[in-house]
Amino acid sequence: MILIYSKDVDDFVNNVMDCLDEDFVRIGESDKVSIEAMDFSNEKSSYVLKTGYLENIELEKIQSIWFNGGCINSGGSDYENKCYEVLNDAFMLQKSIKKIGKRIADFETNRLDIMLEAKEQGLKIPHTLITGSKEKLLAFYDIFANKNGIVSKRILDTLYYQDDDYLYNFNLTFLITPEILQKTSTEFAISFFQERIIADFEIRVIYIDGNFYSIAIHIFDDTIDYRTKFIEMDNIRIVPFKLPINIEEKLDKVFKKFHLNYGSADLMYCNGDYYFLEINPTGQVSFMNNTCNYYLENKLAEILKNGKQKTNQYF
């Protein structure tokens, strides 16, 4: 049996499940899970749970797990969810079976930590400033004002913040303009700024169990964040791309440093240099997989069906 934890909506997960010709269970991020029994003895152990649509799921029969977002959710209090998480981990994570990806609750990575590791491995990164001081932000802005300017992006993986009046979207990278600086207070919440790299093209890399699958994204206007172009797909061209071996080797070390065997990385290519931006442990796969005909759903399904844990498995 194969166990899949995932976001509630993910086309790539659906495609992988279509390629599985054996039993599997998918648990979405909002699925309420009930632990029916965990029974342990010297002779054997058993772990049975149920969801809103499945009963008597015998998890001791699991041969492989894919963590692609989502987590175990009791539908109760934060305390009960934490109990479920601890109990689930005690049984599942110690099993010597194939595990792809990581639980959201188990991510021990952050944007700065990963970026500094990439720099340590010899990858170029954009000039970066993290500050809550307008004075320091203005000084940083002045350095790049006559070049390409600076951008701001989120620090955490949290996409939204809500107060009493507004819902704020932190998902997209945006350009810092003189108008924004004029409205900025003397002190503000700690924020992440980088020099703007105007790339010849951007690169999205999917990493699956030590293998790389890359695309080049060519944008033919001044768009700051290419994700805003996916609805219309105008002024954008996506083609398969092969990273140089030395760049793949450095990226491989970054993924392994954080015990990741699945995810995506974003890079930029500019004037002969590759710039590392970030890693997403549950990277969006469908758009590049479908556009470039990589058929990654078949490759990942075979890994899950094989269900063998590598001796050097990073998890």
Secondary structure as the mmCIF struct_conf table of DSSP 4:
data_model
#
loop_
_struct_conf.conf_type_id
_struct_conf.id
_struct_conf.beg_label_comp_id
_struct_conf.beg_label_asym_id
_struct_conf.beg_label_seq_id
_struct_conf.end_label_comp_id
_struct_conf.end_label_asym_id
_struct_conf.end_label_seq_id
STRN STRN1 ILE A 2 SER A 6
BEND BEND1 ASP A 8 VAL A 9
HELX_RH_AL_P HELX_RH_AL_P1 ASP A 11 ASP A 18
TURN_TY1_P TURN_TY1_P1 CYS A 19 CYS A 19
BEND BEND2 GLU A 22 GLU A 22
STRN STRN2 PHE A 24 GLY A 28
TURN_TY1_P TURN_TY1_P2 GLU A 29 SER A 30
STRN STRN3 SER A 34 PHE A 40
BEND BEND3 ASN A 42 GLU A 43
STRN STRN4 SER A 45 LYS A 50
BEND BEND4 GLY A 52 TYR A 53
STRN STRN5 ILE A 57 GLU A 58
HELX_RH_3T_P HELX_RH_3T_P1 LEU A 59 LYS A 61
STRN STRN6 SER A 64 ASN A 68
BEND BEND5 GLY A 69 GLY A 69
BEND BEND6 GLY A 75 GLY A 76
HELX_RH_AL_P HELX_RH_AL_P2 ASP A 78 MET A 92
TURN_TY1_P TURN_TY1_P3 LEU A 93 GLN A 94
BEND BEND7 LYS A 95 LYS A 95
BEND BEND8 ILE A 97 ILE A 97
STRN STRN7 LYS A 98 LYS A 102
HELX_RH_3T_P HELX_RH_3T_P2 ILE A 104 ASP A 106
HELX_RH_AL_P HELX_RH_AL_P3 ARG A 111 GLU A 120
TURN_TY1_P TURN_TY1_P4 GLN A 121 GLY A 122
STRN STRN8 LYS A 124 LYS A 124
STRN STRN9 THR A 128 SER A 133
HELX_RH_AL_P HELX_RH_AL_P4 LYS A 134 PHE A 144
TURN_TY1_P TURN_TY1_P5 ALA A 145 ASN A 148
STRN STRN10 ILE A 150 LYS A 153
BEND BEND9 ILE A 155 ASP A 157
STRN STRN11 TYR A 160 GLN A 162
BEND BEND10 ASP A 164 ASP A 165
STRN STRN12 LEU A 167 ASN A 169
BEND BEND11 LEU A 172 LEU A 172
STRN STRN13 PHE A 174 LEU A 175
HELX_RH_AL_P HELX_RH_AL_P5 PRO A 178 LYS A 183
BEND BEND12 THR A 186 THR A 186
STRN STRN14 GLU A 187 GLU A 195
HELX_LH_PP_P HELX_LH_PP_P1 ARG A 196 ILE A 197
BEND BEND13 ASP A 200 ASP A 200
STRN STRN15 PHE A 201 ILE A 208
TURN_TY1_P TURN_TY1_P6 ASP A 209 GLY A 210
STRN STRN16 ASN A 211 ILE A 219
BEND BEND14 ASP A 221 ASP A 221
BEND BEND15 ILE A 224 ILE A 224
HELX_RH_3T_P HELX_RH_3T_P3 TYR A 226 LYS A 229
TURN_TY1_P TURN_TY1_P7 PHE A 230 GLU A 232
TURN_TY1_P TURN_TY1_P8 ASP A 234 ASN A 235
STRN STRN17 ILE A 236 PHE A 241
HELX_RH_AL_P HELX_RH_AL_P6 ILE A 245 LYS A 257
TURN_TY1_P TURN_TY1_P9 PHE A 258 HIS A 259
BEND BEND16 ASN A 261 ASN A 261
STRN STRN18 TYR A 262 CYS A 270
TURN_TY1_P TURN_TY1_P10 ASN A 271 GLY A 272
STRN STRN19 ASP A 273 ASN A 280
TURN_TY1_P TURN_TY1_P11 PRO A 281 THR A 282
HELX_RH_AL_P HELX_RH_AL_P7 SER A 286 CYS A 292
TURN_TY1_P TURN_TY1_P12 ASN A 293 ASN A 293
HELX_RH_AL_P HELX_RH_AL_P8 LEU A 296 ASN A 306
HELX_LH_PP_P HELX_LH_PP_P2 LYS A 308 LYS A 310
TURN_TY1_P TURN_TY1_P13 THR A 311 ASN A 312
#
